[in-house]
Amino acid sequence: MTDTQTALFVVSEEGYWAEECIEPLTTLDDAGVEVTVATPSGSQPVVDERSLDPEDIGEETAARFREIHETDDRLADPEPVAAVDAADYDAVVFPGGHGTVWDVNQDVHARTALREAVEGEHGTALVVCHAVGILGFARDGDGGSLVDGRDVTGFPNEWEEGIVDEYDRIEGRKLPYWVEDEVVAAGGNFDAELDADTSVTVDGDLITARGPGSSSAAAETLLAELGVELPA
């Protein structure tokens, strides 16, 4: 393709998971895709500090993620999601992180952007990890569930059980819902492929990814769907 491909990233202000945003962001950058970042209110997104733990991801990776979070102009000065039109982009990307359950997934303009990407004549959506919870609330053009009958992956209950306490709190904050439960209740065919190292599912113009460890594969899948090749 000769035209520059474009992508809109809808990122949580409440805590995005570093890998799930930065790996797709830099992968698309390397492929020449022009990226715009938006957040629900237009405020700078917050990174979940747990996703920058060098004991989990290594000191070098943690330092790289933090530097990008702190210096990338797009993350520093995002657009309000209500001010952008998903139809103007070739792809809309929803990075995950627990923060999404408190803002992005509940945001009417984020849900509209998702619907336009999935149902429109032009566009593809990539939804990662906890952001897959948006599918529990997103409607299609007829008012039905957008995810009904679709094959998806996402952050599984089995993983959530090891994070929240007995009252569904994470670091003292109540988790309002579990991703898998909401997506299944909305009619999605949810399979996190827990026996696989990575989990990325494509159903039409909807790409979903399980969570940490699947972000790079998800970004490469998105590029393939867009017909964009990574540089050698």
N, CA, C and O of each residue as an XYZ file, in Angstrom:
928
protein
N       0.836     -1.190      0.000
C       0.000      0.000      0.000
C       0.879      1.250      0.000
O       1.901      1.322      0.682
N       0.442      2.227     -0.789
C       1.222      3.457     -0.854
C       0.759      4.482      0.174
O       1.559      5.289      0.648
N      -0.538      4.457      0.523
C      -1.047      5.412      1.493
C      -0.596      5.028      2.893
O      -0.514      3.846      3.229
N      -0.304      6.041      3.710
C       0.087      5.791      5.093
C      -1.106      5.286      5.890
O      -2.173      5.900      5.881
N      -0.925      4.170      6.577
C      -1.979      3.636      7.433
C      -1.995      4.418      8.750
O      -0.969      4.928      9.200
N      -3.176      4.499      9.351
C      -3.333      5.268     10.584
C      -4.015      4.426     11.653
O      -4.820      3.546     11.347
N      -3.684      4.703     12.905
C      -4.289      3.983     14.029
C      -4.573      4.950     15.174
O      -3.794      5.862     15.452
N      -5.691      4.729     15.820
C      -6.084      5.477     17.007
C      -5.941      4.567     18.219
O      -6.529      3.486     18.255
N      -5.166      4.993     19.208
C      -5.026      4.261     20.462
C      -5.914      4.919     21.516
O      -5.778      6.114     21.780
N      -6.815      4.156     22.116
C      -7.679      4.653     23.190
C      -7.134      4.091     24.501
O      -7.282      2.901     24.782
N      -6.505      4.952     25.298
C      -5.691      4.528     26.442
C      -6.318      4.988     27.757
O      -6.885      6.077     27.839
N      -6.210      4.153     28.772
C      -6.810      4.447     30.079
C      -6.056      5.533     30.837
O      -4.825      5.570     30.849
N      -6.825      6.412     31.467
C      -6.262      7.408     32.381
C      -6.148      6.845     33.793
O      -5.567      7.474     34.678
N      -6.705      5.661     33.993
C      -6.747      5.068     35.334
C      -5.645      4.044     35.558
O      -5.478      3.553     36.674
N      -4.891      3.714     34.511
C      -3.801      2.756     34.652
C      -3.741      1.766     33.520
O      -4.414      0.736     33.558
N      -2.926      2.066     32.487
C      -2.756      1.116     31.389
C      -1.552      0.216     31.673
O      -0.622      0.604     32.380
N      -1.588     -0.988     31.108
C      -0.482     -1.936     31.279
C       0.578     -1.605     30.238
O       0.295     -1.602     29.040
N       1.793     -1.326     30.690
C       2.823     -0.759     29.820
C       3.037     -1.580     28.546
O       2.994     -1.035     27.443
N       3.263     -2.876     28.693
C       3.543     -3.708     27.527
C       2.404     -3.668     26.519
O       2.639     -3.639     25.311
N       1.177     -3.667     27.011
C       0.011     -3.788     26.138
C      -0.262     -2.524     25.334
O      -0.989     -2.561     24.342
N       0.308     -1.428     25.751
C       0.217     -0.190     24.979
C       1.489      0.059     24.178
O       1.433      0.355     22.984
N       2.620     -0.061     24.833
C       3.880      0.362     24.219
C       4.378     -0.613     23.161
O       4.939     -0.181     22.154
N       4.191     -1.910     23.358
C       4.611     -2.866     22.325
C       3.835     -2.651     21.020
O       4.458     -2.548     19.963
N       2.499     -2.579     21.057
C       1.792     -2.276     19.808
C       2.137     -0.891     19.259
O       2.257     -0.721     18.046
N       2.297      0.086     20.129
C       2.608      1.445     19.685
C       3.921      1.488     18.918
O       3.991      2.055     17.828
N       4.960      0.890     19.488
C       6.269      0.929     18.831
C       6.316      0.009     17.614
O       7.013      0.300     16.643
N       5.583     -1.091     17.662
C       5.528     -1.983     16.499
C       4.881     -1.285     15.316
O       5.366     -1.390     14.189
N       3.792     -0.574     15.563
C       3.136      0.166     14.490
C       4.010      1.325     14.012
O       4.051      1.624     12.819
N       4.705      1.972     14.942
C       5.650      3.030     14.556
C       6.694      2.484     13.582
O       6.965      3.088     12.545
N       7.277      1.332     13.931
C       8.328      0.735     13.111
C       7.819      0.375     11.715
O       8.582      0.358     10.748
N       6.507      0.086     11.625
C       5.920     -0.291     10.337
C       5.429      0.926      9.550
O       4.877      0.787      8.459
N       5.635      2.113     10.112
C       5.251      3.324      9.403
C       3.796      3.722      9.552
O       3.301      4.566      8.805
N       3.104      3.118     10.513
C       1.712      3.484     10.769
C       1.687      4.764     11.603
O       2.433      4.886     12.575
N       0.845      5.705     11.231
C       0.735      6.976     11.944
C      -0.247      6.813     13.099
O      -1.411      6.474     12.882
N       0.218      7.054     14.329
C      -0.570      6.775     15.524
C      -1.020      8.061     16.209
O      -0.234      8.989     16.397
N      -2.296      8.097     16.577
C      -2.869      9.143     17.414
C      -3.306      8.503     18.722
O      -3.837      7.393     18.714
N      -3.092      9.183     19.846
C      -3.500      8.668     21.154
C      -4.662      9.507     21.681
O      -4.646     10.735     21.597
N      -5.658      8.830     22.220
C      -6.787      9.493     22.864
C      -7.039      8.841     24.219
O      -6.741      7.665     24.422
N      -7.590      9.622     25.135
C      -8.031      9.117     26.432
C      -9.448      9.622     26.667
O      -9.894     10.534     25.970
N     -10.166      9.052     27.630
C     -11.558      9.458     27.827
C     -11.763     10.967     27.984
O     -12.684     11.523     27.387
N     -10.934     11.626     28.764
C     -11.128     13.064     28.981
C     -10.109     13.927     28.264
O     -10.235     15.151     28.249
N      -9.089     13.301     27.664
C      -8.010     14.050     27.056
C      -6.860     14.316     28.006
O      -5.903     15.001     27.646
N      -6.941     13.781     29.219
C      -5.845     13.904     30.186
C      -4.786     12.848     29.911
O      -5.068     11.817     29.299
N      -3.571     13.108     30.365
C      -2.474     12.177     30.140
C      -2.775     10.832     30.792
O      -3.191     10.793     31.950
N      -2.575      9.732     30.075
C      -2.845      8.419     30.664
C      -1.851      8.087     31.773
O      -0.711      8.551     31.773
N      -2.309      7.284     32.704
C      -1.483      6.820     33.819
C      -1.041      5.392     33.518
O      -1.837      4.577     33.052
N       0.228      5.090     33.784
C       0.705      3.730     33.605
C       0.598      2.987     34.935
O       0.893      3.546     35.992
N       0.181      1.746     34.875
C       0.112      0.906     36.070
C       1.537      0.560     36.479
O       2.251     -0.116     35.738
N       1.949      1.018     37.649
C       3.323      0.807     38.097
C       3.679     -0.662     38.218
O       4.850     -1.025     38.113
N       2.683     -1.515     38.439
C       2.965     -2.957     38.528
C       3.516     -3.484     37.203
O       4.242     -4.478     37.178
N       3.167     -2.816     36.107
C       3.620     -3.282     34.796
C       5.036     -2.834     34.485
O       5.579     -3.170     33.433
N       5.639     -2.076     35.394
C       7.011     -1.600     35.216
C       7.954     -2.204     36.242
O       9.038     -1.672     36.482
N       7.547     -3.308     36.848
C       8.361     -3.968     37.870
C       9.534     -4.681     37.200
O       9.328     -5.637     36.453
N      10.766     -4.226     37.458
C      11.923     -4.856     36.797
C      12.114     -6.316     37.179
O      12.749     -7.069     36.440
N      11.574     -6.725     38.322
C      11.687     -8.126     38.707
C      10.824     -9.019     37.816
O      11.099    -10.210     37.674
N       9.797     -8.450     37.228
C       8.907     -9.212     36.355
C       9.327     -9.143     34.889
O       9.263    -10.144     34.174
N       9.754     -7.971     34.445
C      10.013     -7.787     33.010
C      11.464     -7.471     32.684
O      11.823     -7.317     31.517
N      12.307     -7.374     33.723
C      13.721     -7.072     33.500
C      13.985     -5.574     33.565
O      13.128     -4.768     33.201
N      15.144     -5.215     34.019
C      15.473     -3.810     34.205
C      15.497     -3.039     32.892
O      15.026     -1.904     32.824
N      16.046     -3.655     31.849
C      16.156     -2.959     30.567
C      14.788     -2.656     29.975
O      14.541     -1.545     29.505
N      13.899     -3.645     30.000
C      12.555     -3.440     29.457
C      11.779     -2.438     30.284
O      11.078     -1.586     29.740
N      11.903     -2.538     31.605
C      11.209     -1.600     32.490
C      11.660     -0.170     32.224
O      10.840      0.747     32.179
N      12.957      0.016     32.047
C      13.492      1.350     31.785
C      13.009      1.874     30.435
O      12.684      3.054     30.302
N      12.963      0.989     29.430
C      12.505      1.415     28.099
C      11.038      1.818     28.126
O      10.663      2.849     27.568
N      10.209      1.005     28.772
C       8.787      1.320     28.856
C       8.560      2.647     29.587
O       7.751      3.470     29.160
N       9.282      2.842     30.691
C       9.096      4.069     31.472
C       9.528      5.288     30.663
O       8.869      6.328     30.695
N      10.633      5.157     29.941
C      11.110      6.288     29.145
C      10.083      6.661     28.077
O       9.812      7.842     27.861
N       9.518      5.669     27.416
C       8.519      5.957     26.388
C       7.279      6.583     27.008
O       6.726      7.539     26.465
N       6.843      6.050     28.137
C       5.686      6.622     28.829
C       5.918      8.095     29.162
O       5.013      8.919     29.035
N       7.134      8.415     29.586
C       7.424      9.772     30.057
C       7.793     10.742     28.939
O       7.707     11.955     29.133
N       8.201     10.241     27.774
C       8.725     11.142     26.738
C       7.927     11.145     25.438
O       8.108     12.047     24.620
N       7.059     10.176     25.224
C       6.314     10.138     23.967
C       5.284     11.269     23.946
O       4.412     11.329     24.813
N       5.380     12.149     22.976
C       4.495     13.313     22.903
C       3.030     12.925     22.765
O       2.148     13.628     23.258
N       2.772     11.815     22.101
C       1.380     11.392     21.904
C       0.739     10.946     23.212
O      -0.438     11.210     23.457
N       1.524     10.264     24.054
C       1.019      9.863     25.362
C       0.931     11.051     26.317
O       0.073     11.085     27.198
N       1.815     12.013     26.137
C       1.841     13.182     27.022
C       0.689     14.131     26.751
O       0.222     14.820     27.659
N       0.225     14.174     25.505
C      -0.791     15.155     25.127
C      -1.846     14.508     24.235
O      -1.917     14.800     23.041
N      -2.662     13.633     24.811
C      -3.641     12.905     23.999
C      -4.853     13.756     23.640
O      -5.093     14.814     24.221
N      -5.596     13.268     22.679
C      -6.874     13.877     22.318
C      -7.974     13.347     23.248
O      -7.850     12.230     23.751
N      -9.039     14.107     23.488
C     -10.223     13.524     24.132
C     -10.870     12.555     23.149
O     -10.985     12.867     21.964
N     -11.288     11.393     23.618
C     -11.830     10.395     22.698
C     -13.088     10.910     22.000
O     -13.393     10.480     20.888
N     -13.819     11.822     22.634
C     -15.012     12.384     22.008
C     -14.680     13.301     20.834
O     -15.551     13.616     20.023
N     -13.419     13.729     20.743
C     -13.017     14.673     19.706
C     -12.482     13.998     18.455
O     -12.174     14.674     17.473
N     -12.366     12.683     18.476
C     -11.824     11.959     17.325
C     -12.910     11.080     16.717
O     -13.867     10.698     17.391
N     -12.749     10.767     15.443
C     -13.714      9.950     14.718
C     -13.017      8.677     14.251
O     -12.092      8.728     13.440
N     -13.461      7.550     14.760
C     -12.823      6.278     14.422
C     -12.834      6.015     12.922
O     -11.965      5.312     12.407
N     -13.812      6.575     12.224
C     -13.913      6.351     10.786
C     -12.736      6.964     10.030
O     -12.498      6.632      8.869
N     -12.005      7.856     10.688
C     -10.851      8.500     10.054
C      -9.593      7.638     10.126
O      -8.561      8.003      9.564
N      -9.673      6.488     10.818
C      -8.487      5.667     11.064
C      -8.666      4.273     10.474
O      -9.780      3.762     10.358
N      -7.545      3.679     10.109
C      -7.566      2.313      9.598
C      -7.728      1.294     10.719
O      -8.232      0.193     10.497
N      -7.301      1.662     11.918
C      -7.402      0.752     13.065
C      -7.637      1.556     14.336
O      -7.183      2.693     14.466
N      -8.351      0.943     15.263
C      -8.517      1.501     16.604
C      -8.013      0.452     17.583
O      -8.445     -0.700     17.546
N      -7.098      0.854     18.457
C      -6.438     -0.063     19.394
C      -6.814      0.315     20.825
O      -6.744      1.480     21.216
N      -7.211     -0.686     21.586
C      -7.580     -0.497     22.987
C      -6.602     -1.287     23.852
O      -6.831     -2.474     24.087
N      -5.512     -0.668     24.340
C      -4.590     -1.366     25.241
C      -5.297     -1.700     26.558
O      -6.258     -1.042     26.958
N      -4.790     -2.742     27.213
C      -5.419     -3.172     28.443
C      -4.810     -2.583     29.700
O      -4.137     -1.552     29.670
N      -5.065     -3.260     30.793
C      -4.712     -2.773     32.126
C      -5.978     -2.685     32.954
O      -7.050     -2.397     32.423
N      -5.864     -2.931     34.255
C      -7.050     -2.856     35.112
C      -7.740     -1.498     35.016
O      -8.953     -1.408     35.202
N      -6.982     -0.443     34.728
C      -7.579      0.889     34.657
C      -8.740      0.983     33.693
O      -9.653      1.784     33.897
N      -8.718      0.169     32.635
C      -9.779      0.266     31.632
C     -11.154     -0.074     32.191
O     -12.162      0.396     31.664
N     -11.215     -0.879     33.245
C     -12.529     -1.259     33.773
C     -13.220     -0.073     34.431
O     -14.437     -0.090     34.615
N     -12.451      0.963     34.790
C     -13.028      2.137     35.430
C     -13.252      3.300     34.473
O     -13.970      4.240     34.816
N     -12.656      3.264     33.276
C     -12.904      4.404     32.388
C     -13.195      4.006     30.939
O     -14.320      4.197     30.478
N     -12.233      3.468     30.218
C     -12.411      3.219     28.782
C     -13.616      2.319     28.510
O     -14.439      2.635     27.651
N     -13.728      1.216     29.221
C     -14.776      0.242     28.928
C     -16.176      0.797     29.161
O     -17.148      0.322     28.575
N     -16.268      1.810     30.028
C     -17.566      2.400     30.352
C     -17.843      3.663     29.553
O     -18.910      4.260     29.697
N     -16.908      4.079     28.717
C     -17.015      5.362     28.029
C     -17.827      5.223     26.745
O     -17.495      4.406     25.886
N     -18.878      6.008     26.611
C     -19.764      5.883     25.455
C     -19.044      6.207     24.155
O     -19.331      5.601     23.122
N     -18.110      7.156     24.190
C     -17.403      7.505     22.962
C     -16.374      6.430     22.581
O     -16.125      6.198     21.398
N     -15.789      5.788     23.570
C     -14.890      4.667     23.291
C     -15.672      3.509     22.676
O     -15.207      2.870     21.732
N     -16.847      3.246     23.210
C     -17.667      2.164     22.671
C     -18.132      2.480     21.244
O     -18.228      1.588     20.401
N     -18.417      3.747     20.992
C     -18.790      4.150     19.641
C     -17.626      3.951     18.679
O     -17.814      3.490     17.553
N     -16.421      4.302     19.125
C     -15.234      4.112     18.289
C     -15.032      2.644     17.966
O     -14.678      2.296     16.839
N     -15.254      1.784     18.944
C     -15.131      0.342     18.720
C     -16.152     -0.129     17.688
O     -15.811     -0.865     16.762
N     -17.388      0.291     17.848
C     -18.429     -0.131     16.914
C     -18.116      0.335     15.498
O     -18.286     -0.424     14.544
N     -17.660      1.579     15.354
C     -17.356      2.100     14.024
C     -16.211      1.327     13.374
O     -16.214      1.099     12.164
N     -15.233      0.925     14.186
C     -14.100      0.169     13.637
C     -14.519     -1.232     13.202
O     -14.053     -1.733     12.178
N     -15.391     -1.858     13.974
C     -15.777     -3.246     13.703
C     -16.855     -3.337     12.623
O     -16.819     -4.229     11.777
N     -17.814     -2.410     12.658
C     -18.950     -2.502     11.738
C     -18.819     -1.622     10.501
O     -19.511     -1.844      9.508
N     -17.941     -0.631     10.552
C     -17.824      0.282      9.432
C     -17.235     -0.378      8.196
O     -16.670     -1.469      8.261
N     -17.380      0.307      7.073
C     -16.834     -0.219      5.824
C     -15.309     -0.213      5.836
O     -14.673     -0.921      5.056
N     -14.735      0.581      6.716
C     -13.286      0.793      6.721
C     -12.808      0.761      8.169
O     -13.219      1.597      8.974
N     -11.944     -0.193      8.508
C     -11.406     -0.189      9.861
C     -11.297     -1.565     10.476
O     -11.973     -2.512     10.076
N     -10.417     -1.642     11.470
C     -10.180     -2.860     12.239
C      -9.946     -2.451     13.684
O      -9.350     -1.405     13.939
N     -10.400     -3.251     14.626
C     -10.180     -2.972     16.049
C      -9.301     -4.044     16.661
O      -9.463     -5.232     16.381
N      -8.366     -3.614     17.501
C      -7.572     -4.513     18.333
C      -7.861     -4.170     19.781
O      -7.664     -3.032     20.206
N      -8.328     -5.152     20.541
C      -8.693     -4.946     21.942
C      -7.893     -5.925     22.793
O      -7.901     -7.127     22.528
N      -7.201     -5.419     23.815
C      -6.229     -6.222     24.558
C      -6.620     -6.342     26.032
O      -6.980     -5.352     26.669
N      -6.545     -7.550     26.560
C      -6.571     -7.813     27.997
C      -7.850     -7.303     28.673
O      -8.946     -7.670     28.250
N      -7.735     -6.471     29.707
C      -8.908     -5.974     30.417
C      -9.775     -5.070     29.556
O     -10.966     -4.917     29.827
N      -9.197     -4.467     28.521
C     -10.005     -3.645     27.626
C     -11.046     -4.475     26.885
O     -12.034     -3.931     26.392
N     -10.833     -5.793     26.801
C     -11.826     -6.675     26.180
C     -13.161     -6.576     26.923
O     -14.209     -6.908     26.368
N     -13.123     -6.126     28.157
C     -14.354     -5.915     28.916
C     -15.306     -4.940     28.249
O     -16.507     -4.976     28.517
N     -14.795     -4.063     27.383
C     -15.666     -3.123     26.672
C     -16.694     -3.867     25.830
O     -17.773     -3.342     25.558
N     -16.364     -5.084     25.418
C     -17.274     -5.879     24.602
C     -18.500     -6.334     25.391
O     -19.512     -6.720     24.806
N     -18.404     -6.288     26.708
C     -19.566     -6.613     27.517
C     -20.618     -5.515     27.505
O     -21.757     -5.729     27.919
N     -20.225     -4.326     27.024
C     -21.122     -3.170     27.084
C     -21.376     -2.527     25.726
O     -22.297     -1.722     25.588
N     -20.571     -2.872     24.718
C     -20.685     -2.238     23.403
C     -21.872     -2.806     22.629
O     -22.139     -4.008     22.658
N     -22.579     -1.905     21.932
C     -23.732     -2.301     21.128
C     -23.408     -2.205     19.639
O     -22.537     -1.441     19.222
N     -24.120     -2.988     18.862
C     -23.970     -2.876     17.420
C     -24.939     -1.824     16.891
O     -25.658     -1.193     17.666
N     -24.960     -1.636     15.583
C     -25.788     -0.597     14.995
C     -27.276     -0.808     15.177
O     -28.054      0.135     15.039
N     -27.689     -2.039     15.488
C     -29.104     -2.339     15.704
C     -29.481     -2.343     17.185
O     -30.628     -2.620     17.537
N     -28.517     -2.038     18.046
C     -28.793     -2.006     19.474
C     -28.540     -3.303     20.198
O     -28.728     -3.392     21.411
N     -28.110     -4.320     19.454
C     -27.785     -5.591     20.094
C     -26.353     -5.610     20.587
O     -25.630     -4.624     20.445
N     -25.945     -6.716     21.159
C     -24.586     -6.861     21.670
C     -23.596     -7.010     20.521
O     -23.766     -7.871     19.658
N     -22.569     -6.176     20.510
C     -21.567     -6.219     19.448
C     -20.802     -7.539     19.439
O     -20.374     -8.005     18.383
N     -20.632     -8.141     20.613
C     -19.806     -9.348     20.727
C     -20.625    -10.632     20.571
O     -20.056    -11.722     20.526
N     -21.927    -10.517     20.491
C     -22.773    -11.706     20.444
C     -22.385    -12.608     19.272
O     -22.426    -12.191     18.114
N     -22.008    -13.848     19.587
C     -21.642    -14.827     18.577
C     -20.219    -14.720     18.061
O     -19.810    -15.517     17.217
N     -19.457    -13.753     18.550
C     -18.081    -13.577     18.077
C     -17.098    -14.375     18.942
O     -17.300    -14.534     20.146
N     -16.036    -14.870     18.308
C     -14.962    -15.557     19.017
C     -13.968    -14.517     19.529
O     -13.455    -13.703     18.762
N     -13.704    -14.556     20.831
C     -12.790    -13.581     21.429
C     -11.924    -14.235     22.504
O     -12.264    -15.279     23.061
N     -10.804    -13.589     22.771
C      -9.977    -13.929     23.920
C      -9.877    -12.678     24.787
O     -10.370    -11.619     24.402
N      -9.253    -12.789     25.937
C      -9.138    -11.650     26.840
C      -8.630    -12.094     28.198
O      -8.238    -13.247     28.373
N      -8.636    -11.181     29.160
C      -8.112    -11.498     30.487
C      -9.064    -12.458     31.193
O     -10.221    -12.115     31.435
N      -8.585    -13.662     31.527
C      -9.476    -14.700     32.035
C      -9.729    -14.614     33.541
O      -8.928    -14.061     34.295
N     -10.861    -15.174     33.955
C     -11.193    -15.236     35.379
C     -10.106    -15.952     36.174
O      -9.804    -15.575     37.306
N      -9.524    -16.985     35.575
C      -8.519    -17.767     36.302
C      -7.338    -16.891     36.722
O      -6.769    -17.096     37.795
N      -6.971    -15.934     35.902
C      -5.886    -15.026     36.259
C      -6.356    -13.978     37.274
O      -5.615    -13.604     38.183
N      -7.588    -13.516     37.105
C      -8.110    -12.483     38.015
C      -8.184    -13.000     39.445
O      -7.975    -12.250     40.399
N      -8.482    -14.280     39.582
C      -8.600    -14.871     40.918
C      -7.317    -14.728     41.722
O      -7.357    -14.640     42.949
N      -6.183    -14.705     41.036
C      -4.909    -14.593     41.728
C      -4.490    -13.163     42.018
O      -3.423    -12.926     42.584
N      -5.331    -12.204     41.629
C      -4.971    -10.792     41.791
C      -5.844    -10.086     42.815
O      -5.333     -9.393     43.695
N      -7.171    -10.257     42.707
C      -8.072     -9.543     43.615
C      -8.175    -10.270     44.951
O      -7.855    -11.454     45.055
N      -8.631     -9.537     45.980
C      -8.831    -10.175     47.276
C     -10.239    -10.762     47.340
O     -10.939    -10.804     46.329
N     -10.653    -11.211     48.513
C     -11.939    -11.898     48.647
C     -13.122    -10.983     48.368
O     -14.235    -11.460     48.143
N     -12.893     -9.666     48.380
C     -13.964     -8.712     48.108
C     -13.813     -8.058     46.731
O     -14.372     -6.991     46.479
N     -13.063     -8.697     45.856
C     -12.837     -8.206     44.489
C     -12.114     -6.865     44.462
O     -12.348     -6.043     43.577
N     -11.238     -6.651     45.431
C     -10.468     -5.413     45.458
C      -9.047     -5.670     44.959
O      -8.461     -6.723     45.210
N      -8.509     -4.674     44.242
C      -7.119     -4.708     43.826
C      -6.463     -3.445     44.342
O      -6.844     -2.334     43.971
N      -5.470     -3.626     45.205
C      -4.804     -2.509     45.872
C      -5.817     -1.579     46.523
O      -5.680     -0.357     46.483
N      -6.844     -2.189     47.127
C      -7.840     -1.431     47.875
C      -8.981     -0.894     47.041
O      -9.925     -0.331     47.596
N      -8.931     -1.047     45.731
C      -9.972     -0.511     44.857
C     -10.856     -1.640     44.343
O     -10.360     -2.659     43.863
N     -12.168     -1.451     44.446
C     -13.117     -2.497     44.068
C     -13.181     -2.661     42.551
O     -13.398     -1.701     41.813
N     -12.986     -3.898     42.109
C     -13.143     -4.213     40.695
C     -14.639     -4.340     40.408
O     -15.296     -5.197     40.999
N     -15.195     -3.519     39.523
C     -16.647     -3.519     39.332
C     -17.180     -4.736     38.587
O     -18.362     -5.059     38.706
N     -16.339     -5.411     37.828
C     -16.757     -6.599     37.096
C     -15.516     -7.342     36.633
O     -14.416     -6.790     36.618
N     -15.705     -8.605     36.252
C     -14.621     -9.397     35.686
C     -14.848     -9.503     34.185
O     -15.971     -9.727     33.732
N     -13.793     -9.345     33.428
C     -13.880     -9.267     31.979
C     -14.577    -10.485     31.377
O     -15.533    -10.345     30.614
N     -14.100    -11.668     31.719
C     -14.659    -12.875     31.120
C     -16.154    -12.985     31.385
O     -16.920    -13.331     30.486
N     -16.572    -12.692     32.608
C     -17.990    -12.803     32.958
C     -18.849    -11.900     32.087
O     -19.884    -12.330     31.578
N     -18.427    -10.643     31.910
C     -19.237     -9.690     31.156
C     -19.294    -10.044     29.669
O     -20.342     -9.911     29.037
N     -18.176    -10.493     29.118
C     -18.154    -10.829     27.695
C     -19.006    -12.066     27.419
O     -19.726    -12.116     26.422
N     -18.925    -13.049     28.289
C     -19.743    -14.260     28.129
C     -21.227    -13.916     28.268
O     -22.057    -14.406     27.502
N     -21.556    -13.071     29.249
C     -22.953    -12.687     29.456
C     -23.517    -11.933     28.254
O     -24.719    -11.975     27.994
N     -22.629    -11.233     27.515
C     -23.062    -10.481     26.335
C     -23.104    -11.342     25.083
O     -23.415    -10.843     24.002
N     -22.792    -12.638     25.214
C     -22.920    -13.555     24.088
C     -21.631    -13.889     23.372
O     -21.659    -14.554     22.336
N     -20.486    -13.440     23.905
C     -19.210    -13.732     23.267
C     -18.758    -15.160     23.500
O     -18.998    -15.737     24.560
N     -18.099    -15.726     22.494
C     -17.492    -17.054     22.641
C     -16.073    -16.848     23.162
O     -15.136    -16.662     22.385
N     -15.927    -16.883     24.462
C     -14.685    -16.498     25.127
C     -13.789    -17.703     25.338
O     -14.193    -18.688     25.956
N     -12.554    -17.621     24.817
C     -11.570    -18.683     25.031
C     -10.200    -18.022     25.149
O      -9.654    -17.526     24.163
N      -9.650    -18.018     26.369
C      -8.354    -17.393     26.609
C      -7.183    -18.316     26.297
O      -6.027    -17.931     26.477
N      -7.465    -19.510     25.840
C      -6.417    -20.445     25.405
C      -5.288    -20.538     26.442
O      -4.123    -20.275     26.143
N      -5.664    -20.914     27.648
C      -4.719    -20.878     28.762
C      -3.561    -21.857     28.620
O      -2.560    -21.732     29.325
N      -3.681    -22.822     27.729
C      -2.575    -23.758     27.507
C      -1.563    -23.229     26.496
O      -0.520    -23.849     26.286
N      -1.856    -22.092     25.867
C      -0.971    -21.533     24.845
C      -0.136    -20.388     25.418
O      -0.565    -19.704     26.347
N       1.050    -20.187     24.865
C       1.924    -19.104     25.328
C       1.332    -17.741     25.025
O       1.450    -16.810     25.822
N       0.697    -17.631     23.872
C       0.033    -16.392     23.501
C      -1.377    -16.711     23.035
O      -1.678    -17.844     22.660
N      -2.241    -15.695     23.063
C      -3.616    -15.889     22.621
C      -4.085    -14.635     21.901
O      -4.275    -13.584     22.513
N      -4.268    -14.762     20.593
C      -4.798    -13.685     19.757
C      -5.883    -14.289     18.875
O      -5.656    -15.297     18.205
N      -7.060    -13.672     18.877
C      -8.192    -14.200     18.119
C      -8.684    -13.145     17.130
O      -8.828    -11.971     17.473
N      -8.937    -13.580     15.910
C      -9.468    -12.692     14.873
C     -10.861    -13.169     14.494
O     -11.050    -14.332     14.137
N     -11.840    -12.264     14.573
C     -13.199    -12.559     14.134
C     -13.683    -11.358     13.322
O     -14.121    -10.355     13.886
N     -13.603    -11.464     12.019
C     -13.945    -10.335     11.164
C     -12.985     -9.183     11.387
O     -11.769     -9.365     11.330
N     -13.525     -7.995     11.641
C     -12.697     -6.813     11.884
C     -12.385     -6.609     13.359
O     -11.950     -5.528     13.758
N     -12.605     -7.637     14.172
C     -12.307     -7.573     15.603
C     -11.163     -8.515     15.945
O     -11.261     -9.725     15.745
N     -10.073     -7.947     16.463
C      -8.936     -8.725     16.956
C      -8.888     -8.553     18.464
O      -8.947     -7.429     18.961
N      -8.782     -9.652     19.195
C      -8.644     -9.576     20.646
C      -7.386    -10.309     21.076
O      -6.959    -11.264     20.427
N      -6.792     -9.854     22.178
C      -5.578    -10.461     22.707
C      -5.748    -10.688     24.204
O      -6.379     -9.891     24.898
N      -5.182    -11.781     24.687
C      -5.405    -12.205     26.068
C      -4.851    -11.243     27.102
O      -5.532    -10.906     28.070
N      -3.614    -10.797     26.901
C      -3.016     -9.917     27.910
C      -1.513     -9.928     27.820
O      -0.959    -10.149     26.743
N      -0.830     -9.690     28.945
C       0.636     -9.660     28.938
C       1.222    -10.888     28.247
O       0.809    -12.020     28.500
N       2.178    -10.642     27.383
C       2.801    -11.730     26.642
C       2.217    -11.934     25.259
O       2.832    -12.583     24.412
N       1.024    -11.381     25.021
C       0.385    -11.535     23.711
C       0.395    -10.234     22.910
O      -0.089    -10.203     21.779
N       0.936     -9.171     23.479
C       0.843     -7.857     22.851
C       1.582     -7.777     21.524
O       1.062     -7.221     20.557
N       2.782     -8.323     21.470
C       3.557     -8.260     20.227
C       2.883     -9.063     19.124
O       2.780     -8.608     17.985
N       2.424    -10.262     19.470
C       1.721    -11.091     18.486
C       0.453    -10.394     18.007
O       0.090    -10.490     16.834
N      -0.221     -9.690     18.920
C      -1.437     -8.972     18.553
C      -1.132     -7.842     17.586
O      -1.863     -7.636     16.616
N      -0.060     -7.110     17.843
C       0.324     -6.005     16.965
C       0.691     -6.518     15.578
O       0.335     -5.905     14.572
N       1.393     -7.628     15.524
C       1.765     -8.208     14.229
C       0.539     -8.718     13.488
O       0.464     -8.619     12.263
N      -0.426     -9.266     14.230
C      -1.676     -9.704     13.616
C      -2.435     -8.515     13.039
O      -2.985     -8.599     11.941
N      -2.465     -7.410     13.777
C      -3.127     -6.203     13.284
C      -2.479     -5.717     12.000
O      -3.174     -5.372     11.044
N      -1.148     -5.686     11.970
C      -0.451     -5.243     10.758
C      -0.792     -6.149      9.573
O      -0.988     -5.668      8.456
N      -0.862     -7.450      9.817
C      -1.210     -8.381      8.738
C      -2.621     -8.096      8.223
O      -2.867     -8.141      7.017
N      -3.538     -7.803      9.135
C      -4.906     -7.495      8.723
C      -4.967     -6.203      7.928
O      -5.814     -6.047      7.048
N      -4.067     -5.273      8.239
C      -4.010     -3.991      7.525
C      -3.232     -4.093      6.217
O      -3.248     -3.170      5.402
N      -2.557     -5.216      6.024
C      -1.741     -5.372      4.833
C      -0.447     -4.612      4.894
O       0.101     -4.216      3.865
N       0.057     -4.400      6.120
C       1.301     -3.655      6.336
C       2.394     -4.633      6.747
O       2.187     -5.470      7.625
N       3.548     -4.528      6.116
C       4.671     -5.405      6.449
C       5.628     -4.707      7.401
O       5.922     -3.521      7.251
N       6.112     -5.465      8.386
C       7.153     -4.947      9.259
C       8.458     -4.863      8.487
O       8.731     -5.721      7.647
N       9.274     -3.839      8.756
C      10.572     -3.778      8.089
C      11.447     -4.952      8.488
O      11.366     -5.442      9.614
N      12.271     -5.396      7.577
C      13.129     -6.551      7.845
C      14.170     -6.215      8.902
O      14.985     -7.066      9.260
